[in-house]
Amino acid sequence: MLKRFAITLFIAMLIISLSGCAGTEADTIGSIEEDIIEDAAPAEGGEEEITEEAAGQSPAEEAAAQEIIAGLGRDPGTQYGYGAHPPLTKVLETLVIRDALLQFKPELAETWDVSDDGLTWTFNLRKGVKFHDGSDFNAEDVKHNLLRVSASSPDLFGIMEEINIIDDYTIEVKHAEPFASFLYSVAWAGAAIIAPEAIDSEGKVTEPIGTGPYKRTEWVTGEKMVLEKNGDYWGTEPMLDTITLVNIPDATTRMLALQAGEIDMVIDTGGIIPEHVAMVEADPDIEVLTIDGAVPHYMTISTAREPFDDVNVRKAIMYAIDTESIVQYALEGYGKKMTSIIPNSESEWLHPENLYEFNNPDKALELLETAGWTDTDEDGILDKDGERFVATFLLSTSLIGRWPYLTIAEIIQDQLSDIGIILEIKVVEGGLWSETMRGGGADFTLRPFAGISPHSRLYSWVHSGGDQNLAMGMNLDNPEIDMLIEELLSTTDDAAAKELFYQIQELAAEEVSVLPIYDEVLINAVRSNVKGYRLHPWFYVNWEEIHIESISE
């Protein structure tokens, strides 16, 4: 089966190269011609040789053996540094998890409560749980992991003054001040509980030894990961014996492999891209699955680069862009318009008004004229002091294989052209993309962002010290926004927090350092003999419930 997949991969890449739509990574794309994100490139060394023995038996025998092959657009082992992405592999588990409605549910903690003053959290842990190495899970392991994660991410859990072990299955965390997003943080995949024996003296994970229904038995970086059933799992016994996750960065190749029966599923956010849905749906042996996701997609604007250091110019870009046409044409309806930096999935905190006024090109031209940009020589291009208005849109190769970012950028290119701005689209490999954006070397980019909590989303994107604000070269520095976000993080009263959320969103919309382009509709697909797969907005895979239906069934 995997040998046939290698052939499909070669054919698909040949078709793509002959179509002339790829170009070199640093090419500037012309006006007619594009993951919480990872930029790992496929491992070098060419196609992997798979023997007939390794390829498996007949389809009926494979189904009886409960073995499955799933394709996705990234390596499921590189994010977090754990060697196994928790939602995609179910190798690692957290104290608390969020269900398909994004409500908090027990996982390794059976119950929890917080003191009236918001300072002390108590978790009652599940008993009878074992790590994959056979060791028992207890409160010491939780303390070890809280300290491990907080050492590398000091702001994640707030200011923890004490971590007290009450008994083997009860742990208490005391904060110096209330930390409103603490429960979101312990439910985050990066806070997964890992056996202390699998963590070295520097706090790095050497092997993903967790408590989940599956354990990792093989990982070829950039290529594949093999998971096997954990026979000692504390929960419902998994139905699949073996899961192979295959990294297929190109969207067309993923689709062809599924249609050819070389993989059984396409999973993950950005699994099936919108333009492929009709072709996949036409196959009677494949079922397309969709759900409103919790992954918004943002366009960033560098506020430190001229002319975008002028807020009127940034607002003009907003007015020139029509996000409804992006949803209609680039996403073919598989997306939702956003009205604020907070996505629709976080509706409890979403501002009730539409804070971003898109698709008003006349207003865009007025603001540009105010900023000194006019078409003095009537060639259709704006200019100022003898310089034409040229901007750069930088895209990452690791993202354009999972989302239609190139198409979106081309639509925006046309819309900016209508108001006299030349937009040059460049595609580079992921590492260079990250380096260039952090260094302020491009004006715009697109990226997804699942986030940890609504609170941390605002911090990440519009606080002066936010990781995304800095990593994407936006470099917004608004003291009022900073002050309000810091107040929000310690506010546990919902009414007061909501008012702060609204104020911050309003100020963020005035700054226009980031544009909310769309909320993703997650699209996956399975072959008709795959049963039990239920989509999750955060792309968790319910592997323990999935099985292959045999022919006799």
BELBELSUL-V923170 format. One record per helix or strand of 2 or more residues. SS is the DSSP state (2 for helix, 1 for strand). FROM is the first residue (numbers start at 1). LEN is the number of residues. If there is no record, write none. Layout:
((SS:FROM:LEN) (SS:FROM:LEN))
This chain:
((2:2:18) (1:28:2) (2:52:4) (2:59:6) (1:67:6) (2:79:3) (2:86:4) (1:96:3) (1:104:3) (1:109:6) (1:120:6) (2:139:14) (1:160:8) (1:170:6) (2:182:6) (2:189:3) (2:196:3) (1:214:7) (1:224:6) (1:242:6) (2:251:9) (1:265:2) (2:274:8) (1:286:16) (2:311:10) (2:323:8) (1:335:2) (2:344:3) (2:361:10) (1:383:2) (1:387:2) (1:390:7) (2:397:4) (2:405:13) (1:422:7) (2:430:9) (1:444:6) (2:454:9) (2:467:5) (2:479:11) (2:494:18) (1:514:14) (1:530:2) (2:543:3) (1:547:2))
